[in-house]
Amino acid sequence: MAAKLFAWLVYGLIGMAAFGYGKKQGKAGAMILGGALMVYPYAVDGALLLWLVGAGLTAALFLWRD
């Protein structure tokens, strides 16, 4: 339970930062991935899957450049 809550917090903050950065810089990719990072924990069940999807979306922030 604690791992899930910590993952929600970590990836929610990363998502907020990415969304804000994308909005400020006019980068749609960062906004989309930031929004996905903030929303996906509601759809994913299980701590391991939560961490894996979050890590994948965070890596995509660095790989998908506008």
N, CA, C and O atoms as CSV, one atom per row, in Angstrom:
chain,resi,resn,atom,element,x,y,z
A,1,MET,N,N,0.823,-1.199,0.000
A,1,MET,CA,C,0.000,0.000,0.000
A,1,MET,C,C,0.863,1.257,0.000
A,1,MET,O,O,0.567,2.217,-0.712
A,2,ALA,N,N,1.925,1.251,0.795
A,2,ALA,CA,C,2.798,2.421,0.856
A,2,ALA,C,C,3.521,2.639,-0.465
A,2,ALA,O,O,3.750,3.780,-0.865
A,3,ALA,N,N,3.885,1.549,-1.150
A,3,ALA,CA,C,4.570,1.676,-2.438
A,3,ALA,C,C,3.651,2.316,-3.476
A,3,ALA,O,O,4.100,3.109,-4.304
A,4,LYS,N,N,2.381,1.975,-3.429
A,4,LYS,CA,C,1.426,2.561,-4.373
A,4,LYS,C,C,1.229,4.048,-4.097
A,4,LYS,O,O,1.191,4.852,-5.028
A,5,LEU,N,N,1.106,4.413,-2.838
A,5,LEU,CA,C,0.926,5.824,-2.506
A,5,LEU,C,C,2.149,6.651,-2.877
A,5,LEU,O,O,2.024,7.773,-3.369
A,6,PHE,N,N,3.328,6.093,-2.638
A,6,PHE,CA,C,4.554,6.798,-2.991
A,6,PHE,C,C,4.676,6.956,-4.506
A,6,PHE,O,O,5.110,8.002,-4.990
A,7,ALA,N,N,4.293,5.915,-5.254
A,7,ALA,CA,C,4.320,5.999,-6.718
A,7,ALA,C,C,3.340,7.058,-7.209
A,7,ALA,O,O,3.669,7.816,-8.121
A,8,TRP,N,N,2.146,7.129,-6.628
A,8,TRP,CA,C,1.172,8.165,-7.002
A,8,TRP,C,C,1.773,9.542,-6.787
A,8,TRP,O,O,1.637,10.422,-7.637
A,9,LEU,N,N,2.432,9.731,-5.664
A,9,LEU,CA,C,3.026,11.030,-5.348
A,9,LEU,C,C,4.168,11.371,-6.299
A,9,LEU,O,O,4.213,12.469,-6.855
A,10,VAL,N,N,5.080,10.440,-6.483
A,10,VAL,CA,C,6.250,10.692,-7.327
A,10,VAL,C,C,5.843,10.984,-8.759
A,10,VAL,O,O,6.259,11.995,-9.326
A,11,TYR,N,N,5.038,10.114,-9.354
A,11,TYR,CA,C,4.687,10.291,-10.760
A,11,TYR,C,C,3.669,11.412,-10.956
A,11,TYR,O,O,3.615,12.008,-12.032
A,12,GLY,N,N,2.881,11.703,-9.960
A,12,GLY,CA,C,1.989,12.857,-10.043
A,12,GLY,C,C,2.767,14.161,-10.083
A,12,GLY,O,O,2.434,15.067,-10.848
A,13,LEU,N,N,3.807,14.256,-9.256
A,13,LEU,CA,C,4.651,15.456,-9.256
A,13,LEU,C,C,5.453,15.585,-10.548
A,13,LEU,O,O,5.599,16.683,-11.085
A,14,ILE,N,N,5.968,14.475,-11.040
A,14,ILE,CA,C,6.693,14.504,-12.314
A,14,ILE,C,C,5.735,14.919,-13.432
A,14,ILE,O,O,6.099,15.704,-14.308
A,15,GLY,N,N,4.525,14.394,-13.397
A,15,GLY,CA,C,3.529,14.751,-14.407
A,15,GLY,C,C,3.154,16.223,-14.360
A,15,GLY,O,O,3.017,16.867,-15.400
A,16,MET,N,N,2.990,16.754,-13.156
A,16,MET,CA,C,2.676,18.186,-13.027
A,16,MET,C,C,3.803,19.045,-13.571
A,16,MET,O,O,3.559,20.030,-14.268
A,17,ALA,N,N,5.027,18.677,-13.254
A,17,ALA,CA,C,6.182,19.439,-13.729
A,17,ALA,C,C,6.292,19.367,-15.252
A,17,ALA,O,O,6.555,20.376,-15.906
A,18,ALA,N,N,6.093,18.181,-15.811
A,18,ALA,CA,C,6.181,18.025,-17.263
A,18,ALA,C,C,5.064,18.780,-17.964
A,18,ALA,O,O,5.291,19.405,-19.000
A,19,PHE,N,N,3.868,18.728,-17.411
A,19,PHE,CA,C,2.744,19.444,-18.012
A,19,PHE,C,C,2.990,20.951,-17.974
A,19,PHE,O,O,2.762,21.645,-18.965
A,20,GLY,N,N,3.453,21.453,-16.837
A,20,GLY,CA,C,3.750,22.883,-16.716
A,20,GLY,C,C,4.860,23.317,-17.665
A,20,GLY,O,O,4.778,24.383,-18.277
A,21,TYR,N,N,5.893,22.495,-17.787
A,21,TYR,CA,C,6.987,22.787,-18.710
A,21,TYR,C,C,6.479,22.809,-20.153
A,21,TYR,O,O,6.802,23.716,-20.920
A,22,GLY,N,N,5.685,21.805,-20.509
A,22,GLY,CA,C,5.153,21.740,-21.869
A,22,GLY,C,C,4.250,22.913,-22.189
A,22,GLY,O,O,4.277,23.438,-23.302
A,23,LYS,N,N,3.464,23.318,-21.236
A,23,LYS,CA,C,2.567,24.461,-21.446
A,23,LYS,C,C,3.369,25.752,-21.621
A,23,LYS,O,O,3.065,26.569,-22.490
A,24,LYS,N,N,4.383,25.923,-20.794
A,24,LYS,CA,C,5.191,27.135,-20.843
A,24,LYS,C,C,6.022,27.210,-22.129
A,24,LYS,O,O,6.168,28.281,-22.719
A,25,GLN,N,N,6.559,26.077,-22.553
A,25,GLN,CA,C,7.419,26.043,-23.730
A,25,GLN,C,C,6.655,25.771,-25.030
A,25,GLN,O,O,7.232,25.840,-26.115
A,26,GLY,N,N,5.377,25.467,-24.923
A,26,GLY,CA,C,4.569,25.162,-26.109
A,26,GLY,C,C,4.900,23.812,-26.722
A,26,GLY,O,O,4.859,23.655,-27.942
A,27,LYS,N,N,5.227,22.838,-25.886
A,27,LYS,CA,C,5.586,21.501,-26.353
A,27,LYS,C,C,4.446,20.532,-26.039
A,27,LYS,O,O,4.186,20.194,-24.884
A,28,ALA,N,N,3.782,20.102,-27.102
A,28,ALA,CA,C,2.619,19.230,-26.934
A,28,ALA,C,C,2.993,17.871,-26.355
A,28,ALA,O,O,2.236,17.309,-25.563
A,29,GLY,N,N,4.142,17.340,-26.738
A,29,GLY,CA,C,4.555,16.027,-26.245
A,29,GLY,C,C,4.713,16.001,-24.735
A,29,GLY,O,O,4.267,15.063,-24.075
A,30,ALA,N,N,5.339,17.019,-24.193
A,30,ALA,CA,C,5.523,17.084,-22.743
A,30,ALA,C,C,4.180,17.243,-22.042
A,30,ALA,O,O,3.967,16.670,-20.973
A,31,MET,N,N,3.272,18.017,-22.636
A,31,MET,CA,C,1.947,18.187,-22.026
A,31,MET,C,C,1.168,16.879,-22.034
A,31,MET,O,O,0.520,16.539,-21.044
A,32,ILE,N,N,1.223,16.148,-23.132
A,32,ILE,CA,C,0.490,14.878,-23.234
A,32,ILE,C,C,1.046,13.861,-22.241
A,32,ILE,O,O,0.287,13.217,-21.516
A,33,LEU,N,N,2.364,13.718,-22.211
A,33,LEU,CA,C,2.970,12.753,-21.287
A,33,LEU,C,C,2.792,13.180,-19.833
A,33,LEU,O,O,2.603,12.333,-18.960
A,34,GLY,N,N,2.849,14.476,-19.565
A,34,GLY,CA,C,2.603,14.961,-18.213
A,34,GLY,C,C,1.186,14.662,-17.764
A,34,GLY,O,O,0.960,14.238,-16.630
A,35,GLY,N,N,0.233,14.885,-18.657
A,35,GLY,CA,C,-1.155,14.549,-18.341
A,35,GLY,C,C,-1.341,13.059,-18.119
A,35,GLY,O,O,-2.071,12.644,-17.220
A,36,ALA,N,N,-0.678,12.257,-18.943
A,36,ALA,CA,C,-0.761,10.805,-18.778
A,36,ALA,C,C,-0.168,10.365,-17.449
A,36,ALA,O,O,-0.711,9.474,-16.795
A,37,LEU,N,N,0.935,10.976,-17.041
A,37,LEU,CA,C,1.548,10.631,-15.758
A,37,LEU,C,C,0.647,10.990,-14.580
A,37,LEU,O,O,0.663,10.309,-13.555
A,38,MET,N,N,-0.129,12.046,-14.722
A,38,MET,CA,C,-1.022,12.431,-13.626
A,38,MET,C,C,-2.268,11.559,-13.564
A,38,MET,O,O,-2.857,11.408,-12.494
A,39,VAL,N,N,-2.683,10.980,-14.696
A,39,VAL,CA,C,-3.964,10.268,-14.759
A,39,VAL,C,C,-3.822,8.750,-14.666
A,39,VAL,O,O,-4.705,8.088,-14.121
A,40,TYR,N,N,-2.733,8.187,-15.186
A,40,TYR,CA,C,-2.653,6.731,-15.291
A,40,TYR,C,C,-2.786,5.971,-13.965
A,40,TYR,O,O,-3.282,4.845,-13.991
A,41,PRO,N,N,-2.376,6.511,-12.805
A,41,PRO,CA,C,-2.522,5.713,-11.578
A,41,PRO,C,C,-3.971,5.340,-11.254
A,41,PRO,O,O,-4.212,4.380,-10.521
A,42,TYR,N,N,-4.920,6.080,-11.786
A,42,TYR,CA,C,-6.322,5.744,-11.537
A,42,TYR,C,C,-6.742,4.485,-12.286
A,42,TYR,O,O,-7.701,3.821,-11.892
A,43,ALA,N,N,-6.031,4.151,-13.364
A,43,ALA,CA,C,-6.412,3.012,-14.192
A,43,ALA,C,C,-5.570,1.766,-13.923
A,43,ALA,O,O,-5.963,0.666,-14.311
A,44,VAL,N,N,-4.426,1.918,-13.270
A,44,VAL,CA,C,-3.501,0.802,-13.066
A,44,VAL,C,C,-3.636,0.292,-11.635
A,44,VAL,O,O,-3.658,1.069,-10.680
A,45,ASP,N,N,-3.726,-1.025,-11.509
A,45,ASP,CA,C,-3.818,-1.639,-10.193
A,45,ASP,C,C,-2.587,-2.499,-9.963
A,45,ASP,O,O,-2.175,-3.240,-10.856
A,46,GLY,N,N,-2.022,-2.416,-8.834
A,46,GLY,CA,C,-0.826,-3.192,-8.513
A,46,GLY,C,C,0.403,-2.298,-8.482
A,46,GLY,O,O,0.625,-1.490,-9.384
A,47,ALA,N,N,1.190,-2.455,-7.437
A,47,ALA,CA,C,2.339,-1.578,-7.227
A,47,ALA,C,C,3.404,-1.756,-8.301
A,47,ALA,O,O,3.946,-0.770,-8.801
A,48,LEU,N,N,3.711,-2.998,-8.662
A,48,LEU,CA,C,4.767,-3.230,-9.656
A,48,LEU,C,C,4.381,-2.634,-11.002
A,48,LEU,O,O,5.196,-1.964,-11.637
A,49,LEU,N,N,3.173,-2.866,-11.436
A,49,LEU,CA,C,2.715,-2.319,-12.712
A,49,LEU,C,C,2.670,-0.797,-12.664
A,49,LEU,O,O,2.969,-0.132,-13.656
A,50,LEU,N,N,2.304,-0.254,-11.531
A,50,LEU,CA,C,2.282,1.205,-11.361
A,50,LEU,C,C,3.682,1.784,-11.549
A,50,LEU,O,O,3.848,2.792,-12.236
A,51,TRP,N,N,4.681,1.160,-10.947
A,51,TRP,CA,C,6.055,1.636,-11.078
A,51,TRP,C,C,6.582,1.446,-12.490
A,51,TRP,O,O,7.284,2.316,-13.004
A,52,LEU,N,N,6.259,0.322,-13.130
A,52,LEU,CA,C,6.759,0.064,-14.482
A,52,LEU,C,C,6.169,1.026,-15.508
A,52,LEU,O,O,6.898,1.559,-16.344
A,53,VAL,N,N,4.871,1.250,-15.454
A,53,VAL,CA,C,4.234,2.177,-16.389
A,53,VAL,C,C,4.743,3.591,-16.150
A,53,VAL,O,O,5.018,4.319,-17.103
A,54,GLY,N,N,4.869,3.984,-14.899
A,54,GLY,CA,C,5.383,5.312,-14.577
A,54,GLY,C,C,6.803,5.510,-15.074
A,54,GLY,O,O,7.138,6.571,-15.600
A,55,ALA,N,N,7.631,4.503,-14.911
A,55,ALA,CA,C,9.013,4.592,-15.395
A,55,ALA,C,C,9.042,4.691,-16.918
A,55,ALA,O,O,9.850,5.431,-17.480
A,56,GLY,N,N,8.171,3.955,-17.577
A,56,GLY,CA,C,8.101,4.018,-19.033
A,56,GLY,C,C,7.651,5.378,-19.532
A,56,GLY,O,O,8.225,5.918,-20.478
A,57,LEU,N,N,6.629,5.933,-18.902
A,57,LEU,CA,C,6.154,7.259,-19.303
A,57,LEU,C,C,7.186,8.339,-19.001
A,57,LEU,O,O,7.340,9.284,-19.775
A,58,THR,N,N,7.889,8.206,-17.886
A,58,THR,CA,C,8.936,9.173,-17.557
A,58,THR,C,C,10.087,9.075,-18.552
A,58,THR,O,O,10.629,10.100,-18.968
A,59,ALA,N,N,10.465,7.868,-18.937
A,59,ALA,CA,C,11.512,7.701,-19.948
A,59,ALA,C,C,11.075,8.285,-21.281
A,59,ALA,O,O,11.889,8.844,-22.015
A,60,ALA,N,N,9.795,8.157,-21.594
A,60,ALA,CA,C,9.284,8.718,-22.846
A,60,ALA,C,C,9.401,10.244,-22.874
A,60,ALA,O,O,9.538,10.842,-23.941
A,61,LEU,N,N,9.346,10.867,-21.699
A,61,LEU,CA,C,9.547,12.329,-21.647
A,61,LEU,C,C,10.909,12.715,-22.206
A,61,LEU,O,O,11.041,13.741,-22.874
A,62,PHE,N,N,11.916,11.901,-21.937
A,62,PHE,CA,C,13.270,12.213,-22.383
A,62,PHE,C,C,13.519,11.745,-23.809
A,62,PHE,O,O,14.374,12.297,-24.501
A,63,LEU,N,N,12.786,10.738,-24.252
A,63,LEU,CA,C,12.990,10.199,-25.593
A,63,LEU,C,C,12.169,10.918,-26.656
A,63,LEU,O,O,12.608,11.028,-27.800
A,64,TRP,N,N,10.991,11.407,-26.299
A,64,TRP,CA,C,10.101,12.074,-27.256
A,64,TRP,C,C,10.312,13.585,-27.151
A,64,TRP,O,O,9.788,14.244,-26.252
A,65,ARG,N,N,11.085,14.108,-28.084
A,65,ARG,CA,C,11.369,15.527,-28.104
A,65,ARG,C,C,10.571,16.183,-29.217
A,65,ARG,O,O,10.460,15.620,-30.306
A,66,ASP,N,N,10.024,17.342,-28.971
A,66,ASP,CA,C,9.280,18.086,-30.006
A,66,ASP,C,C,10.222,18.786,-30.943
A,66,ASP,O,O,9.780,19.459,-31.874
